[in-house]
Amino acid sequence: MTEALALEDVTVRRDDRSIVDHVDWHVQPHERWVVLGRNGSGKTTLIRLASLYLHPTTGTVRVLGETLGRTDVRRLRAHIGLASPSLADQLRADLTPVEIVMTARHAALEPWWHTYDDADRDRARALLAGLGCGPLADQRFGLLSSGERQRVLLARTLMNEPGLLLLDEPTAGLDLGGREELVASLSSLAADDSTPATVLVTHHVEEIPEGFTHVLLLSAGRVVGSGPLTDVLTATALSDCFGLALDLDHRDGRWSARRRADV
C-alpha cells in the first residue's frame, strides 16, 4: 500500500539554522503517530511540510504517493485533513460549524468560494453529530467554547474522507474537561478502521489517546526516537528528548510523566 507520508533526509534551514535537520520518517496507512518534543523542536514545521504548506531546503517529501514540488498541492491538500492553530485563526468567527466543516471539501477557508449541495451539508452535520457537536451545527463558531471549536475542526478534517490526518496541538488551551473530551474523541477515531493514517503533535504524554501506535521524538530538529509507541516511549528516551530527568507511567491505556523526585 502507498505510504501516507514519507520524509527522506529532510532539512529546513532559516538564517543558517536548521529547524528540521536530516529527518527520515515514514507513516504507513492506518498508523497513528504522536510527535513529541519541546517548544522549538521542529514539530509544527513537520506538520507544515506534511500539509504541503512548506518546502524543505533539502530532501524529499511524499504525501499519499505524490512528491512535493512535482504535484498540484491545491488538489492534493483536499485529501489531507488538517487541524492547526494557524488554520483556526484564519476562519471567520461568524461562520457556522456546518459551513466550516464543508469548506474542507475544497481545502478552502470560505464557503462562498465554491458551491455546495445538500449532500455536503448532510455529511457536515453527520460528522459534527458524530463528535458530539450536532446541537452546535448552526451556531456562530466564535461563540463556541475552545473545546467545542476543536471538535468542530476535528470534524472538518474528516469531510473529504482524507488519506492523512494532521492534528497540530489540538488540545492547546483547553481546560481539563475539554482536553479529556477531545482525547476521548481521538481515541474513538484511532479505534475506527476507516480512520486514515493520523499524526498528532503535542507537548504532553498525558494527551496521547489510547489506540495510538507510534511515536516520533524530536529534539532541536533531529529525530531522537521513532517507532512503535510502547517500544520507543521510555523514561530514558523522554528524558533525553526534553532534557529533564523524568519518570514515565503507562496505566489503563494512558501515559503520564513527572520530574524525577530524586533529582
Buried (B, 14 or more C-beta within 10 A) or exposed (E): EEBBBBBBEBBBBEEEEBBBBBBEBBBBBBBBBBBBBBEEBBBBBBBBBBBBBBBBEEBBBBBBEBEBEEBEBEEBBBBBBBBBEEBBEEBEEEBBBBBBBBBBBBBBBBBEEEEBEEEBBEBBBEBBBBBBBEEBBEBEBEEBEBBBBBBBBBBBBBBBEBBBBBBBBBBBEBEEEBBBBBBEBBBBBBEEEEBBBBBBBBBBBBBBBBBBBBBBBBBBBBBBBBEEBEEBBEBEBBBBBBEEBBBBEBEEEBBEBEEEEEE
